[in-house]
Amino acid sequence: MPKVSVIVPSYNLGQYLPETLQSVLSQTFQDWECLIVENGSTDGSMNVVTSFCASDTRFVPVVFHENQGVAAARNKGLELSEGEYILFLDADDLIAPGYMEAAVKALDSDPSLNLVYGKAQRFGTETSWDLPAFSMDAMLARNCLYISCFFRRSDAVHFDPEFKTGFEDWDYWLTFLEQFEAPRVLCLEDTCFYYRTRRRSRNKGVTDTALEAIRRRLWEKHSALYSRYFCNPLETVEYKRLESSFRKASKWSLAWKLRLLYRRIFK
């Protein structure tokens, strides 16, 4: 049984896939398997998959003949994985050579850790990345974890296939974190992950209306998690005081109106 299972969903990213798989092959930690979930590509990606699997048996092909979506691909890879630790890696991104070794060392040495990731950089059409440090407050406001974080397979959850337009990774991490009373997340000091930016990607095509719907769905789906960190505004002390103030003002307003009416009638 391998120590780490790397799960790479692949759909029409054949021009980038060799570099991604090479970054797995170049890891200083070598006890891994890499499940390449080929999701019905039409650009020759399967040739890359076949080549890598033939050269190293740690690469394992998982083939869908039609595109099932990234959520289904990752779920299938998770279902077939055997490693103690899991790493999702998109077919156009890269990981630093020492990432796996550092993450395994951290998880092995501290059983209370739930998630390990490292600093990250963008490359491609954009290079700047305002990725905030992880905290639950920050995570509930915006996704501050990229998809390629390490965690225990025993803690794994499944991706929601209903998130078809993007941000399924944000939903995944919220679902993952929700199972812990106080999640423990470690950020390694080194840059471990390289996120490729492209002119055409799912997240870039999300409209403001779609983004609002996604945020609303996240709020509704993870309302129990949000309520742990954000109080209900209708239950706060400040609201109660404001409500009381309005009630008093309403009473005085009514009393003043009655007094004026009395004066007009009887004087």
C-alpha positions, -999 to +999 in steps of 0.1 A: +000+000+000+015+034-010+019+061+016+004+088-007-023+087-034-021+116-059-053+120-079-051+139-112-083+145-132-075+151-168-097+166-195-083+181-227-051+194-210-027+172-228-003+200-236+002+205-198-002+170-185+034+158-190+048+187-170+023+180-142+031+143-140+068+150-142+064+171-111+050+141-093+078+119-106+104+144-094+092+142-057+120+135-032+095+112-014+089+082-036+063+060-019+033+071-039+007+061-065-007+086-090-042+079-103-047+097-136-085+100-142-088+105-180-122+121-184-130+115-221-104+139-236-104+145-273-069+162-275-047+132-273-043+133-235-047+095-234-014+091-252+003+110-224-014+088-198-005+056-216+032+067-219+036+076-183+018+045-171+040+023-193+072+039-180+063+037-143+038+014-127+031+039-099+010+058-125-024+042-127-049+049-155-086+054-147-106+060-179-140+076-184-150+074-221-172+105-217-166+136-197-182+132-163-170+164-148-141+172-124-161+163-093-169+128-106-133+123-117-119+132-083-145+111-065-136+081-087-099+085-080-106+088-043-127+056-044-099+037-061-070+052-040-051+031-015-027+056+001-028+068+037-026+104+025-044+121-004-033+149-027-055+162-055-036+177-084-051+193-114-037+183-148-021+217-155-006+226-121+027+217-105+041+207-071+075+214-058+099+184-054+099+185-016+062+191-011+052+155-006+081+147+018+074+178+040+037+171+041+041+134+050+066+143+077+042+168+092+012+145+092+032+115+105+046+136+134+013+151+145-018+130+143-040+160+154-032+178+121-061+177+096-047+194+066-012+204+053-004+228+025+024+252+016+029+286+001+019+290-035+027+309-066+008+315-099+024+312-133+012+316-168-010+345-179-011+359-144+016+357-117+003+377-087-019+359-062-035+374-032-040+342-013-048+350+023-035+330+053-058+303+064-083+309+092-118+297+095-132+332+094-112+339+062-122+305+047-159+312+052-156+345+034-135+333+005-116+302-005-081+305+008-070+269+002-060+256-032-071+221-041-037+205-037-035+201+001-026+169+019-050+151+042-057+116+056-078+094+034-097+084+065-110+120+067-119+123+030-153+135+018-168+135-016-171+163-041-205+176-048-213+171-086-239+199-084-211+225-085-207+224-123-197+260-129-167+261-105-158+266-069-163+229-061-130+230-043-143+257-019-173+236-012-151+205-008-129+221+019-159+235+037-174+200+038-140+186+049-135+212+077-170+209+089-164+174+103-139+188+129-148+208+160-116+229+157-098+221+124-060+221+126-044+233+094-006+237+089+010+259+062+045+249+054+071+277+051+083+268+016+065+274-017+050+240-026+024+246-052+023+263-086-010+273-100-012+277-137-034+306-150-049+303-184-070+327-205-098+302-206-108+285-174-140+276-157-137+301-128-129+330-152-162+324-170-183+327-139-207+357-141-216+378-111-250+363-110-236+328-110-211+337-083-239+351-061-259+318-066-228+298-057-222+319-025-259+315-016-256+277-021-225+275+000-242+295+028-273+273+027-254+240+025-229+249+052-252+269+075-242+249+105-205+256+099-211+293+093-232+296+125-202+282+145-181+312+135-206+340+127-234+348+152-269+353+141-274+390+138-309+387+151-296+372+183-268+396+191-268+420+221-264+449+198-295+439+179-315+434+211-305+469+223-314+484+189-348+466+189-355+478+224-346+514+214-370+512+184-398+499+206-393+528+231-392+553+202-424+538+188-441+542+221-431+578+225-441+585+189-476+570+195-479+589+228-469+622+211-494+617+183-522+610+208-513+641+228-515+662+196-548+647+187-562+654+221-551+690+220-568+695+186-601+680+197-605+695+231-586+728+228 
